[in-house]
Amino acid sequence: MPKPSSVYFFATCVVDLMAPQAGMDAIALLRDAGLRVEFPQAQSCCGQPAYTSGYTDEARTVAAAQLDLFPEAWPIVVPSGSCAGMMVHHWPRLFADDSGRLAKARDIGARVVEFSTFVRDVLGLGARLAAAPSSRPVKVALHTSCSARREMGVQVPSRALLDALPGVEVVAQAREAECCGFGGTFSARHPAISGAMVEDKLASVRATGAEVIVSADCGCLLNLHHAAQKRGGCAAGEPRCVHIGSFLRERLGLPGAAQQVTD
C-alpha cells in the first residue's frame, strides 16, 4: 500500500471511553508523518463484545451503524488488532445474507489496517525510529492480544517497531502467546479464572525484568494495568502498561505521550 495523504481513524470503544490518550498518541504519530486524519464522529463499537458473547443480532446492529462512516477510499487505521480482526474477518459473516451491507463490509475490511502494521509497512518509520534521540535504556515486554496475534499477526510489526528503537531491549516472557485473562466479556463472566491468568502473565513479565509492557490492544493493557496497580504499581516493581502508539511517541521525544494506558 502506498503512503496515502489521508486516513480514517477508527478508535474503538475501549480507546474512546477508557484510554483516549492512547488514541491521541496514535493520531499524533500519523499527523507527524504528514497525514490528514479523519475521525468519524458517529463511530462507536465494532460489535465484537456482543459477537463473541453469542449475541449475533445485536452485533450486527452495532456493526451496521459503522458501515457508512468511511465513504472515501482511504485506509482505515485501527489501534487495536482484535477490533481490526473483527472488522476484517467477522463483519462479512455478520452480513452474509444482506448483499448491500456485505459489499460495504468487504470494502471496509479491505481498507482496515492495524496501527502498528500501518506504521511499519505504510509509513515506513523504521529508519526514523532507529534515529530516535538517545534516552534511558529500558527493557520492554511485548504483549499481543489473542485475536490480534492469530487473526492479524500484529506481534510481527509491533516487535519490529520496538526492535528499531535505540535503548529498547525487547525481552521474551514465558508463554508469551498465552492470554492475559481479559478476553472481553470473559473477564466479567469468569473473574476468578481471569484474575489467575493475569497474575500469571504479570509474574512472567516480572521474571524478565521488564519495566514496561507494550501492546497494541488497550483491552489487554487495561486488564494488566489494573492488576499491576492492585499489587502496588510501579512503586512496588510492577511494569507500567502502555499502548504502542504512546510508547513510540515517548521514545521519539514527542511531547504529551501517555505514561500509562489510563492517562
Buried (B, 14 or more C-beta within 10 A) or exposed (E): EEEBEEBBBBBBBBBBEBBBBBBBBBBBBBEBBEBEBBEBEEBBBBBBBBBBBEBBEBBBEBBBBBBEBBEEEBBBBBBBBBBBBBBBBBBBEBBEEEEEBBEBBBEBBEBBBBBBBBBBBBBEBBEBBEEBEEBEEBBBBBBBBBBBBBBBBBBBBBBBBBBBBEEBBBBEBEEBEBBBBBBBBBBEEBEEEBBEBBBBBBEBBBEBEBBBBBBBBBBBBBBBBBBBBBEEBBEEEBBBBBBBBBBBBBBBEBEEBBBBBBB
